[in-house]
Amino acid sequence: MVAASSTPGPDHVRLLVKVARMYHERGVRQPEIAAQLNMSQPRVSRLLKEAVDRGVVRTVVVSPDGVHAELEDALAERYGLRDAVVIEAEGPGIDVIPALAAATATYLDATLKGGDTIGVSSWSATLLEAVKVMRARTPPVAREVIQLLGGSGSPEVQLHATRLTSRLAELTGAMPVFAPSAALVGSRELRDLLSREPAMADTMKAWSRLTVALLGIGSLAPSPLLRRSGNAITAEDQRHLGELGAVGDVCARYFDIDGEAVDAPFNDRIIGIEPDRLRAVDRRIGVAGGLDKVAAIRGAARGGWVNILITDVEVARELLRD
């Protein structure tokens, strides 16, 4: 920066303005400015830099309609996020899915890098839609795509969980790794037994290799897809979770409005990634929208369950209210 005590004379300021207007307003290139004003190109470059340093030229970024950079920055600052993506969408939860899916596909296309190991929620309708519109990457940008929660369920919907993992692996050039079990089993003893099965044990070991987690954020009421899968909690469990202050879940791990994990009665029957291991993943991308999920999204962000958030503009504004 130019020292504050170095006050230029009026003739020098006039030259700064002239060079700046030629370059920024009329689009004259630096060599042409140098020739027209009979000075060297390096001096033109120095004058342009000085014009910025002295405030003669100020850069203003104007966001086009539909781009909410200020909301994104505010969300990141308020909740300590690494990044936020806010998209235009209106309506209840199910109506925002196409826009969220498109934004997620674009974000993954821009941010996945070679060698990533991606964990993915097994029962997210939004993530399933995202892989439908995502384009294939060449060369490969991931090594493995790993289910984070048991992906077995009723036959008519299990295909959704399998397709999500296999399609994302295909698009990123990765190897799919499935969690061949139900997400919620009948007893702790059965969970322990299934966890020792070689295929499931290998998947659980693979969770330690994750560099990215792609996550849906659920509200207290199970989604239609999860309910149809046979992995949803019971009405009694849902009532008990409400009494504990639960507002939502990530990978069937429920938390309160401050993001603190709640002691759900079925925690010891879940076959899925543990909270501490999930929150150790470097990039945890949460995808959710609709005003019915505001409390769940707030808790997920406050508790560090996600550190990158893709949501809609109405939710973003609610999250920023005091």
N, C-alpha and C positions, 0 to 999 in steps of 0.2 A: 504494500500500500504506500501511497505518497504521504510523506510526513505532513502533519497538520500545519506545522510552522512554515512550510514551503508554499507560500502564497504566490501564485502566478500572476503576472501582469495582465492587463486587459487584452493586449495583442496576442499573448499566448493562449488565453482562454478562447478568444475569437478563432484561433487556428484549430484548437481542439474541437470546437463546435462544428467548424467547417468540415474537417476530416470525418468526424463522427456522422454528420448528416449525409455526406457523400456515400459513406460505406453502408450505414444502417438504413437510411431512408431511400436513397436513390439506387442502391445496389451496385455502386461502382467498385470494382475490384481494387485491391491494394496496389498492384503494379500501375494501373491506370491513374489512381490518385497521385502516386509518386511522380508520374510523368507530367500530369496536368499541373501539379503544384511545384514541380521542379525540385523534388527532394528525393532522398533514397527510400527504398521500400522498407528497410529496417526502421527508419525514423517514422514512417507511417504506422507501422506495427506498434512502435512505442507510444505514439500519440493515441492510438485507439485504446491501448491498455490504460494509459493515464486517464483517458476520458471516463473509463469505467471506474477507476480508483477514486476519481474526484466526484463521482456522482453525476457527471454530465450525461452518461449513458446508464440507464437502469433497465435491467432485464425483468420483464413481467411475464409469467407463464399464465395463460388464460386457458382454463379447462373447457373443452367443448361440452355441449349438452350431453348428458349421460355419463360423464366422467366425474367422479367424486373424490378427487385427490385430497381435498381438505378433510373430508370425513375419514378417509383412509389413514391420513397422518394422525388425526385426533384419536382414532381407535387404537392405533399402535402405541401412542403415548399414554393413553388412559390405562390400557390393560397390559402394557409391557410386551406387546407383540413384536415379532420380527417383521411382519408384513400384514397388510390387510387389503382385500379386494372388495369393493362395494359396487354392486351392479343395480341397474334399473329393473325393477320387477314389482308387480302389484298383486295383491290378493292374498288369500290364505295359503298355508304351507304348500299344498300340492300344486298350486298355480305358479309358484316361483321356481319349481324344479327345472324346467327347461332352461331358463336363464342362468340359474346356478350351475347347471351341468355344462353349458357352453363356456362359462367363465372358468370353471375348473379345468376343462380340457385345454383352454388357451393358456392358463397358468402353468399347467404341467408341461405343456409343449415348450414354454419359455424357460422353465427353471430346472427341469430334470437334466442331470449331467451324467456323463459316462461313469458307470460303476456304482450307481445307486442301488441300494437294496430297499425295496418298497414294501411296507406293510399296509394292508387294506382291510377296512371293516367289511365283514361278510354280508351284512343284511341292510345295505343302504340303497334305497331306490334312486337317490340323487347321484351317487357314484356310479351306479349302473348306467344311468342316462349319460353321464359324462364320458364313459368309455365308448358309448355308441357314436358320439360325435368327435371323438379324439382321432387325430391322424397318426398313422404309423411313423415311427422315427427310424431313420437310417443315417449313420450306423446306430447300433443299439445304445440305449442310455441307461440301462439297468441290468443288474445281474440276476436278481430274483424278485418275484412278486409273491408275498407270503400272506396268507390269511391270518388275521389277528384274533379271530374268534371262531369257535367251531362252526363249520360250514355245512353240516348235515342237517336236514330237516325233512318236512313232508315232501313227497316226491314232486308235487305240482309246482313247488316254489324253490326247491333245492337248486334247480337249474340256474336260478338267478344268481345265487352266491358263487356257483362254479363258473358261470359265464363271466361275472365281474372279474374274478381273479385270472382266468385263462385269457380273456380278451385284453386286459391291461398288460399281461405278460407278453402277449403276441405283439401288441403295439409298441412296446418298449424294447423288444428283443430280449426279454428275460425268461428265466425258467420259472414256471408256476410252482408254488409250494402250498399244498392244501392242508387244512386242519380237519382230518377225517373223523369228526365227532360232532355230536350236537353241541350247541353253545351252552345249554343249560340241561344238566342231567339230574337223575332222580335222587342221588345221595352223594355225600362226600366220598364214601368208599368207592362208588362207581367212578367218580371223577379221578380218584387216585389210580384206580385200575386202568382206565382208559389212557391216562397220561403216561403210563409206563409202556403202552403199546409202541413198538418201534417207529411206525409212521408218525404218530402223534408226538412222540418224544423228540424225533428229529425236527419237527416243525417248531416245537417249543424252544429247542436249542437255537434254531435259526432266528428267533426274535432278538437275540443278542447282536445280530449283524445289521440290524435296521439302521438306515440313514434317513429315511423318510417314512412317515406314517400318514396315510390318507384316510380321514376319519369322518364318519357321519356323527351328528350330535342329536341324540334322541331326547324327547320330552318324557315326562313321567308316564304318559299313556303310550303303549307300544304302537309302532307304525303298523299299517295294514299288512305290509310285507312281512314284518317280523311276527305278527300275530298268526298269519297263515303258515309260517314256517314251522310252528310248533315250539319255537324257542322263546316265546314271550313269557313274561311273568304272569302270575295269576292275579285276579282281582284282589284277593286277600293280600298278596305281596305288595300290590300297588297301593292299597290303603295303608299298609304298615310303613311303606316308604314315605308316603305323605306325612305320616305322624313323625317320622324321623327328620323331616325337613328337606327331603330329596326333591330336586327340581328337574333333573335330567341325567343322562348317562352318555358315556363314550365306551364302546365295546362292553356293554352290560355292566360297567362299573359306575354306580350311581353316586352323585355328589349333591351338596346343598348349594344355596345361592352364592356362597363364598368360595365354592369349588372344593370344599373339604369332603373327602370320601365319607359316605355313611355306612354304618355297619348293617348292610342288608342281610336278611335272614338266609339268603341263598348264595352269598358270596363264596362259600366253600363248595358250591355245586357248579361253578362256572368253569368252563374250559376255554380260556382266553388269556390274552396277555395281562400280566399283573400291572397295577397302577404305577409302581415305581419304575418298572422296566419301560413302560410306555412313555412316562414323562422324561426318561433319559434319552429318548430318540431326538436327534438333532433338530429335525424339521417335522413338526406335527401340524398337518394341514386340516383344519376343521371346516367342513362345508355344511351349512345349514341356513335356512331362512324362513320367513313367515313369522308374523307377530306372535303366534302361539308358541314359538320356541325362544322368545326373548330371554326368559329366565334361565333356560337350559344353556343357551349360548353364553350368557353372562357368567354363569357358574363355571362353564368349561374354560373360558378365558381367564377368569380370576384365579382358578386353581391350577393353571399351567397345563391343563389337559391338552390344549392346543396352543401353539405360538404363532400360527399363521391362520387367518380367518378369511373365508370367502362367504359373503352374506349379501343381503339386499339392503337398499337404501332406507327403507322404513325401519328395519331392525337396527341398522347402524345408528339412526337418530335416537331410537329408544335406548340403546346401550350408552349413549353419551348424555342422556338426561341425568341430573343429579338424583 
